[in-house]
Amino acid sequence: MILKIALLQLLSGRSIEEQFVIGKKACEQAKAMGAHIALFPEMWSSGYSIPQDEKTVNELSISAKDGFVQGFCALAADFEMAIGITFLEKHEPKPLNSIILFDRRGHEVLHYSKVHICAFGDEKMLSEGEDFYVADLDVGEGVVKVGSMICFDREFPESARILMLKGAEVVLAPNACPMEINRLCALRTRAYENKIAIATCNYPAGHPDCNGHSTVFDGVAWFCDELWVRDMCIFEAPEEEGIYIAEIDMDFLRDYREHEVMGEKYRQPEKYGAITEG
């Protein structure tokens, strides 16, 4: 099965209403391009704007039942395409940085909030998510086990490792930061050490502190019966705004996961106490 993911590398509008119009048009184009999943960049509802006063940031936040989020639920069903919509989620005591994945029937299958918030910056106004989750996503041609991590989550090996241990094959990673060599290497490493595909969607150049370069690493570091390595980066977008389709060969990935030694096969968790004791 070839899984087609549309990375919606979009410039944001000036209001949540404009965000919905831009997002709807992008999803329509993604469907026309044959996508099974359309993924937005981080916190699309506000264009990753995080006001630095409590009253304003709470006013900007929305619930999962808000018309904005539910509008993309309806679009997923109308287009028969999964949509990963990101938003500033209303929550006490502080909002969350969240993604909801709706399947091609408009059912919510995954609801994740960023665990590793950037509390050293603007995200000090937000609450942390509680856990990492994996869901079965029926894309019509088969079922894919999907999880999510958001932006700064990638810097912590535990994020991708927990998702892998919970069965994730593909990780959706909304993003809002400059994608330079070190961040790209972190994504490559998370894919390599866990034998998972990671699809990252960033804002394009022109959005504050962002530069495009949305990527997909497919997690397959070498061919099973051959000696040389291969480049796991099967797609990297330019800086410009656009809707970019990447194709993940799920049969190729699954065969690799079955035969290769990375991931969970030779872990020794009984010796890792220092990780959880700190």
Salt bridges, closest charged atoms under 4 A:
GLU18 OE1 - ARG14 NE 3.61
GLU42 OE2 - LYS114 NZ 2.91
GLU59 OE2 - LYS55 NZ 2.56
GLU89 OE1 - HIS111 NE2 2.92
ASP103 OD2 - HIS107 ND1 3.80
GLU108 OE2 - HIS111 ND1 3.68
GLU123 OE2 - LYS114 NZ 2.98
ASP131 OD1 - LYS166 NZ 3.30
ASP136 OD1 - LYS145 NZ 2.68
ASP138 OD2 - ARG104 NH2 3.60
ASP138 OD2 - ARG105 NH1 3.54
GLU141 OE2 - HIS36 NE2 3.10
ASP153 OD1 - HIS116 ND1 2.84
GLU155 OE2 - ARG154 NE 2.60
GLU169 OE2 - ARG254 NE 2.64
GLU180 OE2 - ARG183 NH1 3.60
GLU193 OE2 - ARG190 NE 2.63
ASP218 OD1 - ARG230 NH1 2.97
ASP231 OD1 - ARG188 NH1 2.87
GLU236 OE2 - HIS213 ND1 2.77
ASP255 OD1 - HIS259 ND1 3.29
